[in-house]
Amino acid sequence: MNEILHANIFFIIASIAVVCFCILVSIALYHVIQILKLIRSVLDRVEAGSEVLASDLSQVRMFFAEGGFLSRLVGMLPGVPKTPKARRKRTVTRDVDSE
């Protein structure tokens, strides 16, 4: 066989290989893009869930800061008299002249 025929056969085989390689890379990139979309949707769900969790934790923090937990815990103990929820402040005034 002459050299031109060998070169033509090489280029045909190389062309077929390049086309197959491009098709395989395209399929792989399509799947990678699908995976990235799925990861993005999962991250959006996680972000929304973390916002809900942050608001819940702020409510729990306010509950503890206002003393609601401690008063309920003491209220559950047996033998502790129940006190009204709203206490009135009593002011005591002393008469300075009478002493």
C-alpha positions as a Markdown table, in Angstrom:
| # | Residue | x | y | z |
|---|---|---|---|---|
| 1 | Met | 0.0 | 0.0 | 0.0 |
| 2 | Asn | 1.2 | 3.4 | -0.7 |
| 3 | Glu | 1.7 | 6.1 | 1.9 |
| 4 | Ile | -1.3 | 8.2 | 0.9 |
| 5 | Leu | -3.6 | 5.3 | 1.6 |
| 6 | His | -2.1 | 4.8 | 5.0 |
| 7 | Ala | -2.5 | 8.5 | 5.8 |
| 8 | Asn | -6.2 | 8.4 | 4.7 |
| 9 | Ile | -6.9 | 5.3 | 6.9 |
| 10 | Phe | -5.2 | 7.0 | 9.9 |
| 11 | Phe | -7.3 | 10.2 | 9.5 |
| 12 | Ile | -10.5 | 8.2 | 9.1 |
| 13 | Ile | -9.8 | 6.2 | 12.3 |
| 14 | Ala | -8.7 | 9.4 | 14.1 |
| 15 | Ser | -11.8 | 11.2 | 13.0 |
| 16 | Ile | -14.1 | 8.4 | 14.2 |
| 17 | Ala | -12.3 | 8.3 | 17.5 |
| 18 | Val | -12.6 | 12.1 | 18.0 |
| 19 | Val | -16.3 | 12.0 | 17.2 |
| 20 | Cys | -16.8 | 9.2 | 19.7 |
| 21 | Phe | -14.8 | 11.0 | 22.3 |
| 22 | Cys | -16.8 | 14.2 | 21.9 |
| 23 | Ile | -20.1 | 12.2 | 22.2 |
| 24 | Leu | -18.8 | 10.6 | 25.4 |
| 25 | Val | -17.7 | 13.9 | 26.8 |
| 26 | Ser | -21.0 | 15.5 | 26.0 |
| 27 | Ile | -22.9 | 12.7 | 27.8 |
| 28 | Ala | -20.6 | 13.0 | 30.8 |
| 29 | Leu | -21.1 | 16.8 | 30.9 |
| 30 | Tyr | -24.9 | 16.4 | 30.7 |
| 31 | His | -24.8 | 14.1 | 33.7 |
| 32 | Val | -22.5 | 16.5 | 35.6 |
| 33 | Ile | -24.9 | 19.4 | 34.9 |
| 34 | Gln | -27.8 | 17.3 | 36.2 |
| 35 | Ile | -25.9 | 16.5 | 39.4 |
| 36 | Leu | -25.0 | 20.2 | 39.9 |
| 37 | Lys | -28.7 | 21.1 | 39.5 |
| 38 | Leu | -29.6 | 18.5 | 42.1 |
| 39 | Ile | -27.0 | 19.8 | 44.5 |
| 40 | Arg | -28.2 | 23.4 | 44.0 |
| 41 | Ser | -31.8 | 22.3 | 44.9 |
| 42 | Val | -30.5 | 20.4 | 48.0 |
| 43 | Leu | -28.6 | 23.5 | 49.0 |
| 44 | Asp | -31.7 | 25.7 | 48.6 |
| 45 | Arg | -33.6 | 23.3 | 50.9 |
| 46 | Val | -30.8 | 23.3 | 53.5 |
| 47 | Glu | -30.7 | 27.1 | 53.4 |
| 48 | Ala | -34.5 | 27.4 | 53.9 |
| 49 | Gly | -34.3 | 24.8 | 56.7 |
| 50 | Ser | -31.4 | 26.7 | 58.4 |
| 51 | Glu | -33.5 | 29.9 | 58.3 |
| 52 | Val | -36.4 | 28.1 | 60.0 |
| 53 | Leu | -34.0 | 26.6 | 62.6 |
| 54 | Ala | -32.5 | 30.0 | 63.3 |
| 55 | Ser | -35.9 | 31.5 | 64.0 |
| 56 | Asp | -36.8 | 28.5 | 66.2 |
| 57 | Leu | -33.5 | 28.9 | 68.2 |
| 58 | Ser | -34.2 | 32.6 | 68.6 |
| 59 | Gln | -37.6 | 31.8 | 70.1 |
| 60 | Val | -36.0 | 29.3 | 72.5 |
| 61 | Arg | -33.3 | 31.8 | 73.4 |
| 62 | Met | -36.0 | 34.4 | 74.2 |
| 63 | Phe | -38.0 | 31.8 | 76.2 |
| 64 | Phe | -34.9 | 31.1 | 78.4 |
| 65 | Ala | -33.9 | 34.7 | 78.7 |
| 66 | Glu | -37.4 | 35.7 | 79.9 |
| 67 | Gly | -37.2 | 33.2 | 82.7 |
| 68 | Gly | -40.0 | 31.1 | 81.4 |
| 69 | Phe | -38.0 | 27.8 | 81.6 |
| 70 | Leu | -36.9 | 28.4 | 85.2 |
| 71 | Ser | -40.3 | 29.3 | 86.4 |
| 72 | Arg | -41.9 | 26.3 | 84.8 |
| 73 | Leu | -39.2 | 24.0 | 86.1 |
| 74 | Val | -39.8 | 25.3 | 89.7 |
| 75 | Gly | -43.5 | 25.1 | 89.2 |
| 76 | Met | -43.3 | 21.4 | 88.4 |
| 77 | Leu | -41.6 | 20.6 | 91.8 |
| 78 | Pro | -44.0 | 19.1 | 94.3 |
| 79 | Gly | -44.9 | 21.2 | 97.3 |
| 80 | Val | -44.1 | 24.5 | 95.6 |
| 81 | Pro | -47.1 | 26.9 | 95.9 |
| 82 | Lys | -48.4 | 28.2 | 92.6 |
| 83 | Thr | -47.9 | 31.9 | 92.2 |
| 84 | Pro | -49.8 | 34.2 | 89.9 |
| 85 | Lys | -48.1 | 34.8 | 86.6 |
| 86 | Ala | -48.2 | 38.6 | 86.8 |
| 87 | Arg | -46.8 | 40.1 | 90.0 |
| 88 | Arg | -47.5 | 43.6 | 91.1 |
| 89 | Lys | -44.6 | 45.6 | 92.4 |
| 90 | Arg | -45.2 | 46.9 | 95.8 |
| 91 | Thr | -43.6 | 50.1 | 96.8 |
| 92 | Val | -42.9 | 50.7 | 100.4 |
| 93 | Thr | -42.7 | 54.3 | 101.5 |
| 94 | Arg | -41.3 | 55.2 | 104.9 |
| 95 | Asp | -42.3 | 58.2 | 106.7 |
| 96 | Val | -39.1 | 59.9 | 107.6 |
| 97 | Asp | -40.7 | 62.3 | 110.1 |
| 98 | Ser | -42.2 | 59.6 | 112.3 |
| 99 | Glu | -38.9 | 58.0 | 113.1 |
